[in-house]
C-alpha cells in the first residue's frame, strides 16, 4: 500500500489500539506528571501531557499521523470537533489553545498531537459562551456541521476584542450563510456582561519543563510500533542546534503547511521524508522550534522566526504610521485566523525557500522592506547576521536543512534609514481568487524614500511575486522613478514601460498561458500605488483609495410573523436541534461510535496503467460451515463467467 494510505488506515483504525491503553490510566487521574531521568538526548519522553477542557491527560507518545482532531474525536469521544477537509480550509475542526493568557483558534486537523505537549485545549463541549445562545436566537444554523467551529472562532474573537466579521475568515458555511452568524456575534456585544469565556477555572497546571528535561526526545511510533522518529522541543538555540546536528532533521514550527500539501508535495510531517528548511516535512528527527527563546519576540526592529503570524499582525496593528498600516492590512490577507494563531514567520519563509513557486506574501513584504535575516549555520556552528532576506529565501547555492536555521528577521524602522525631511512610504498589493485565505496570483510591494520639501522620490524599491520562482526586483522601474518628482508623468510612463519585461520573466512552470495577464496586473498595481503616493486629479482619487468592505448589514422580514392573532400560523420557532448543534451534542453519521472490528477501506492508486483483465467477487454465506462462492467475470464485454462453489 502507498505510505499515505497506510498512514490513514492506521490513524482511523489504530489510534485507539495504541492510545486508549495509556489514556485509560490517565482518564480520571489528575496527578502531576513527572519526568524523571538524566538530561540526555538518548532518553525518550515516556509520555506527553496536555489539558482538555480543564482535565489533564497523560499519554503515551502518539503516532506521527495522529492529529489533535483525530485524538479528540476517536480517543476522547469529543465529536463536537468536526473533521471535513483535513487541510485547514473549512474551519469545522476549530478548537481553542491557550496562548499568553488567552484562547486563540487553531485547526485541530493540522496540529499533530505530538506537538500539543503542555497545551491547554478547549473544545466546543467545554465552551460556555453567550455566542452559543445567540446563534440559537438568531437562527444561525441549518445543517449545523460548521456551527461548532464558527462558535469557537467567534467566542475567541469576542473575548479578545476583535472584529466579528474578521473572526470567520477561516470558517466556511455552505447552507446558512454568514449573515445570521454575524448577527449572532454582534448580538453578544449588546450585553457585554455575557462575555464569559475565560481560561478553565482551576485547571491542573502543567509544570514547565526544565531545559535538561526538554532535551529528551519524544518517541513517535509508526503503525508497527517501531520508533521511527524522535521529536525534540528545545527551549534554547544551543539545544536546537545540537538536535539538528544529529542527522536528517525536520524543522517544525506549527505544521500548518500540511494544509497545502496538495500543491506542494511533502509539506506534512506524516508523509515521506524530504530535506528542507520549511516548517514541515519528513526526516528521522523532528525539531520543534516553536519555544526556542532566541527565536521568539516581535518589535520594531526584530521579528523572531518562531513568532506566530498572529503576534506579528497584532504588533503591526498597534503601531502608528503609514508603513505599519500597509503591512498590517496585507498580513490580514495571509492565510486565516486559525493558521495565523500558530503558523510561524519562519515556517512561511521556509515554505517559500523549499517551494519557490509559492508566492509568499510574507516573503514579498520583507523583500520590499529590505529586511535581513539572522541565520545559524549549523555545519559551521556560527550565527550569520544581516543576511539579505533574498539570500536566505533564494540562496545562490544549494543548502540543506541541517546547515541553516532561520533565527530572526531584522527590519529597518520606518524613517531610520533616511534623514529629515525625507520620509519612508510603503505600499503593497495582492490579487487573489478570494479576498481571504487565498494564495496570490500576483503581489507587489513598493517602498519609496520621499523628500517632503522637494517632493522628490530619492529611492525606490519595487518587488513583485507570482510571476517566477521567488520574489523579483523591478530594477529598471526603480531607476526610472528614483530622482523624479511626485506626479512626474514621464517618469511614471518610463516605469510602466520598464515593467513590460514581466511577461518575459514569467516562469512556464508557474503559468505558461497567462503571462500577459500577469504583466498587466503588475503594471496596474504599480499605477495604483503611484496614485496613492501622489495624485493631483480629483477624477483619479477613487482609484487611489484602497477599498475596505464596510460592515455588512441585512434585514429579515417575514410577512404576518408579527400578527399574534394568527399564531401558531406564521409564528417563528427556533430549530429544535440548534442548541445541540451549538454545544457539539448533535451527532452525525461519522460521530457514531464504531463497533468492534469495524472494517476500514481506503482508495489506493495503481502503480501502473493497464487493461482490466477480470473482476473476481467472493460471497460467503453463514458465519461458519457455510458455502463460499467465487465468481470471475471476464473483461471485454463477452459476459463469460466462471463460478466455483466450495462448502467449508
Secondary structure, 3 states (H helix, E strand, C coil): CCHHHHHHHHHHHHHHHHHHHHHHHHCCCCCCCCCCCCCCCCCEECCEEEEECCEEEEECCCECCCEHHHHHHHHCCCCCCCCCCCCCCCCCCEEEEEECCEEEEEECCCCEHHHHCCCEEECHHHCCCHHHHHHHHCCCCCCCCCHHHHHHHHHHHHHCCCCHHHCCCCCCCCCCCHHHHHHHHHHHHHCHHHCCCCCCCCCCCCCCCCHHHHCCEEEEECCCCCEEEEEECCCCHHHHHHHHCCCCEEEECCCHHHHHCCCCCCCCCCCCCCCCCCCCCCCCEEEECCCCHHHCCECCCEEECCCEHHHHHHHHHHCCCHHHHHHHHHHCCCCCHHHHHHCEHHHHHHHHHHCCCCCCHHHHHHHHCCCEEEEEECCCCEEEEEEEHHHHHCCCCCCCCCCEEEEEEECCCCCCCCCCCEEEEEEEEEEECCCCCCCEEEEEEEEEEEECCCCEEEEEEEEEECCCCCCEECHHHHHHHCCCECCCHHHHHHHHHHHHHHHHHCCCCCCCCCHHHHHHHHHHHHHHHHHHHCCCCHHHHHHHCCCCCCCCCCCCCCCCCCCHHHCCCCCCCCCCCHHHHHHCCCCCHHHCCCCCCCCCCCCCCCCCCCCCCEEEEEEEECCCCCEEEEEEEECCCCCCEEEEEEEC
